[in-house]
Amino acid sequence: MIQTPHETFLAAPAGRYCVLGTAVAWCASPSLGGMVLWARQSEAETRAILALLESCLRSMDPSFAVILDTRGVDLVDPEPLQILFSWMVAHLGDLAQRVRLQACIIREGPIGFLLTGLMPVTRQVQPYRIFTDAPEAFTAVVGDAGTALCAEIEAITLRVRDVPREVRLTREILAERFDTPFEEVSRRLGMSPRSLQRALARQGTSFHNEVVAQRLARAQALLRSGDLKLGEIGARLGISERALGLLFQAKTGLAPAEWRKRNRG
């Protein structure tokens, strides 16, 4: 999936993800989306998340599945919880008609059971299942492709959690256009190229690594959602078909065609 700014995700979420404070919203296809939450959501973050969900409902298929991962939530304040409760009650009818399955991944303990307890309290009638194991949840919803999708979502979450501003904004700019020159990125961040290099290095990455990651994400989105030939995908990414194969072999251990076969839909 490709990281995009919030506004871009709202316009066309399929094959993309965006970061909202302490949450990642993702949409693998019009029939499958989800969210990963961590830390402690504020009222503002909760309202932003719900506004995004409400907008994305218009872009999803009439029937779709949702995977919600709350294992990283370590504290729940009553005000955001009340906002979430009210939103669920207000959208109960639409959710009941359209959500074919909601899988909730929780961390065992009071917070996990508190969050899952919202569903019966709001009299939700769509099917839902509770999991403590993420790969198991993804497999239950997606089938054989669930393990790979779970790994992709967890890798995305790992990249964005507690990410400093310089790294996060670099990724957002490259998500818009992965061939953006380094000098332009540093200028947009109001930093010298050397300062940006140091900031990226402190996080164990580099501008080159971030470009490669965005190129791979764009290639995966094209492979998953269409039937373009590998040479055409490479051309769109500015690399040869052979270079595309080497990229996938290095990063996924699979050839592009095999990756597509395992992750279509």
N, C-alpha and C positions, 0 to 999 in steps of 0.2 A: 504494500500500500504506500501511497505517496503522502508525505506530510504537506498540508496546505494551511494557509491562514484561515481564521474562523469564517470570514466572509465567503471565501472560495468553497469551503466545506458546505456551507449552507446552500449554495447555489447548485452544487452537484456532488453529493457525498460519496457516491459509489466508487470504491477503489482508493479511498483517501482516509486520512485521519487528521485530527487537529488537537491541539493542547489547550485546555482551559484551566489554568492555575494548577490545581492538584487533581486533574482528571485528563484522561485521553478518551476522546470519542472516535470511534472507527466504524467504517461501513465497508464490508467486503463485497457486498453486492446489494441490489435493491431488495433482496429477500433475507439479508442477514446483516445485523449491525450490533454494536455493543459499546460498552464503556468500562474503563478501569478507573477506580477511585482509590485515593490514598490520603494519608495524613488526616487533616481536619478541615472540612469544607466550611467556608464562611457563608453568610447569607447572600452576599453578592455573587460568590461562585455558584451557589445552588441555583439562584435565579438565572444566571447565565447558562448553566447546564440545561435547565428546564426549557428556556427559550430556544436553545439549540435543538433539543429533542422535539419540541412542538413544530419547529420549522422542518426538521428532517422527516417527520411523519408524512408530510406532503410529497416527499420524494421516494418513499418506500413503496413496495408492491402492496396490493390489497391485503396480502397475508405475508407476514414476515416473522423471523425469529430474532430474539434478543439474548445476548450473553452479557451479564453484569458481574464484574469482578470487584468485590469490596474487601478483599483480604488485607489491603493496605490501610484501611481506615482504622485509625487508632483512637479516635474520640469523636463523639457525636453530640453537637450542641442542640438544645431543644428548639431554638428558632429555625435553623435550617430544616430540621426534621418536620416541623409543622408546615413549612413551605412545601416540602416534598409531599407530605400527606395531603394537603389541600389540592395540589396539582393532580395527584393520582385520582382523587375523588372526582375532580372536575372533568377528567378525561377518561373516566371509567368505561363509558359506553364505547368510545372509539377503540380503546385498547382491547376491550373484551372481544370486539368483532375482528380485529386485525392481527393481534399477536397470536401466532399459532403455538409458540412455545417460548417461555422465558426461563433461561437457566441462570441461577444465581450462585456464584462462587463465593463462599464465605470462609472466614477464619473461625474456627471453633471458639466459642466463648460468648460472653453477653452481647458484645457489639454485633457479631454476626447474626445472632438470633433476634436481636432487636430490629435489624434492618429487614430480615426476611419476614418478620412478623407484620410488617406493613401490608403485605399482600392479602392475607385473610382479613385483616382489620378493615381494609377498604372494600371488601367483598369482591375482589377481582375474581373473574370466572375464567380467564384464559389459563391454559395449562402452564404450570411452572414446576420446576424441579430444583432441588437444593444440592449443591456439591461442595466438597472441601478440596477436591483435586481438579485443577484447571484442565489438564489434558482429557480427563474423563468427561468433563462438561462439554468441551468442544467436540469430542467424538460423538457424544450423545445427540448433539444438535446438527453437526455437519456430516458425520460419517467418517469414512476413511481419510478424508482431507483435513479432519479436525486437528490432528496432531501437528501438522505443518502450520496451520493457521494459528494455533495456540502458541507455537514457538515464535511466529512472526509478531504476534501481539505482545508477548512477553519481552521480546527483544526491543520493540518500540518503547514499551513502558520503561525498560531499564535505561534506554537512551535519554528519555525526557525527564525522569524523576530527579528533582533537586539539581537541575541543570542550570548553571550560571547564565546570566542574561546574554553574554557575548556568544556562547555556544548556541543557546536557544534561538536567538535572532539570526545567526548564521544559517542554521538549519531551515528556518522559515523562509529566508531569502532564496536559498538553494532549492527549496521545495517549489517556489514559484518558477524558478528558471535555474536548473542545475549547472548551466554553463556561464553563470554570472561571474565575471572576473573577480579575482581576489581583491584587487584595489577598489573596485566598486563596492564590494561587501564591507570592507573596512571603512570606506567613506560614509556609507549609510549608517554604520554603527557609531560614527563619530570618533573613530580610533585610528591610530597609525597602523599600517600593515604589521610592523614589528610587535606592537602591543597585542594585536589580535592573534598573531602567531603564538605569542606566549600564553595568552588566555586559553587557546585551544590545546596547547601542549600540556597545560596544567590539568586538563581533563583527559589526558591520554589519547588525544586525537590530533588531527591536522586538517588543514583545508582540503588537501588531496583526499584524505579518508572520507571526509564529509561529502565531497563530490561523488566519489565512488559509491557511497551508501545511497545517495539520492538517485544515481543512475541505475543502480540495482533495483531500488524500489519502483522506479518508473518502468523498468523492463518487466518486473513481476506483474505490475498492473496491466500492462499490454498483453502479456502472455495469458493472464488469468481471464481477461474479459473479451478477447477477440481472437481472430484467426489469421492475424498478420504473419507473413513469412518471417523467418528469423533474420534474413538479410534486411528486410524493411524495418524491423524493430531496431536492428543495429544502426541503420541509417538515421532513424529518428533520434537515436541517442548519441550520434556523432562518432560511432565506432564501427568496426567491421564485424561481420558475422562471426569470424574466428575469435575476435576479441570478446564478443558477447559470450561465446562458449567458454572461454577461459575465465571470464568474470564469474559465471555461474558455477563452474567447477570449483573455483577457489572459495567462493562464499557459501555455496549450498551443498557442494559435493555431488551435484547432479548436472547433466547437460540441460540446456534450456528446454528441449523438447520433452524430456522426462519430467522436469519440474512442472511444465504446463499440464502434462497428463495427470499428475498427482494433485494439482491445485485448481483445476478448472471449476468454475461455478462458485 
